[in-house]
Amino acid sequence: MSQPPPPPPPNQPPPGGFGAPQDPPPGGFGAPQDPPPGGFGAPQDPPPGGFGAPQDPPPGGFGAPQPPQGPGYGYPQQAPPPGPPAHPGYGYPGQQPAQPPGSPYGYGYPQQPQTYPMQPQVPQGGGRKPNSQVVIIVAAVAAIALIIGGGVWYASSSKDDSKNNSSGTSGGTGGKGGSGGDKTTGSTGKEKVPANTTSKVLFRVPAPAVPAETSVSTVGSWLTDKVYAKSGDAEINGYDPDSGAKVWTVKLPGPVCTASRHTTDAGRTAIVYEPAMPTKAKPSHGCSEVSALDLAAGKLLWTKTVKSGDQKIGLDNVTTSANTVAVGSTSGGAAFDISTGKALWAPKPTDSCYDAGYGGGDKLVAVRKCGEYGSTRQLHIQTIDPTSGKVISEYKMSPGIEYASVVSTDPLVVAADVGDSAGDGSGISDFFSIDNKTGQLRTRISAPGKTYAAKCDGITRIEGCAKLVVGNDRLYIPTEQHNGGQSGQINEIVAFDLGTGKQTGQRADAGDGYDISPLRMDGGNLLAYKSPPYDKGGQIVSIDGTSFKETKLLENPAAEAVRDAETSMLPDYAEILYSKGHLYMSAIYAHKPYSSSEKEYLAIAFGTQ
């Protein structure tokens, strides 16, 4: 008896393609755009009713103890139905993709209207001090792992994002920024072209068994010379990068909620997880536990919780910068030494401002929300010292912008959906390029959701951006798919100058039937992933930072079973890591297969031959 076909994997277009056929804008997609009259940031009339229309505050007001948040960070605690997120394709008005628990992407939250950006702000000093009202509780954690030899990152140059080969769903830093940034060239790339770019499957990691009609968060993946590490069901496993043999396991008391995408040079990172496994009676125990993870040794270094009063704070996001672990939530944030777990600083929960979250990597940036309910709320983007919490520079965004995502910390770029104008649930209408040293706005880049395919979730996960990269003092983002080519749909990556806000004229075409997304910087080169058409495998390409010439580094097999596994882990809802001819693709949640004959994978690894 024949089986019905399984539902399409995430990110596949509905019948008929991505919406009705659209004609490209004049000059083609990615053509240089003129700014609106008066330029970006010209004063405009405020909307009727003014900014900051009264809203109902949360119970107890800001700073009051909040109920623990589950792995969905404020999403309803009932588990979503099994299966990939519903994703009808970008540009569909009002459509929002369903989100699994722990998903780093959440779109479509209502946001406040806003009409013009604030002028550059004078940097403010001050800092965050340890606070007696925020109680840091240390829980002893036994090392549960096999010990392996020291891991070494693939690269340590601050201009090469390969050291941030973790949770590869968004771009990292490339060339330095500030007042201008270094204009590096493609000759600085470290990834070499293999003698044979055709890849083979190195190994597959089966998805963990989960009950029907439930999903399990499995967010978090990291890559070193010695180990490929991936979150599973209430555990993290380290695998041999070539064979997939399991080299260590770290057991956790509950599911992973979120994970830092950055690591230290010593191969340490951080995770947030629940203190117990979900049950029918209590589907979430709150994302209250934060731990530092040693990827070389395969063990937790320490575990802590943060309390407001006598209640644990549900932690929405976690990041690392230098030797600091920073966690944030709507109840405030805290910071710890990644080696020892020592509390470094904590914002005051009684302040009218609170740290919603942090962006890490080369620098540490706080997204701080200020203002009382009943008054105009405002986001402060602060570059802070990782050890002391002292504010180095600050940029105040326009009142009414409720959420922002940190795309890159050096050069500093944040994304926001201004006035909820993106219209496609991407969380992005504009990018703000900010000088780290002075806090001044360098430029503002308009990126309409109907034209560009990057996405961010500044609501709960400050670093929850995908399909965009910052490097060479430029912002690289893909266009939406549009008419063109024999298959009918194509897209390309375009570049914006972070000093001028204008397009550079560089563009990298996906090719007929492919969909191209930026992954990370490789020195001055841009690495990108090409999602495959129905009859081919995906590709990794290197794009020269100067000429934008594409060089193929890897091409996956076209066999149907392999392609099915690959296309279930596309950039919108998966983690993709590439280094030295190795490609790792992994799911951010696990669910029960649709049928007994279907195979579900947690991760799949490819390597050139």
Summary of the structure (lengths in Angstrom):
residues: 609
radius of gyration: 22.5
end to end distance: 39.2
largest distance: 71.1
contacts: 2238
relative contact order: 0.19
helix: 3%
strand: 35%
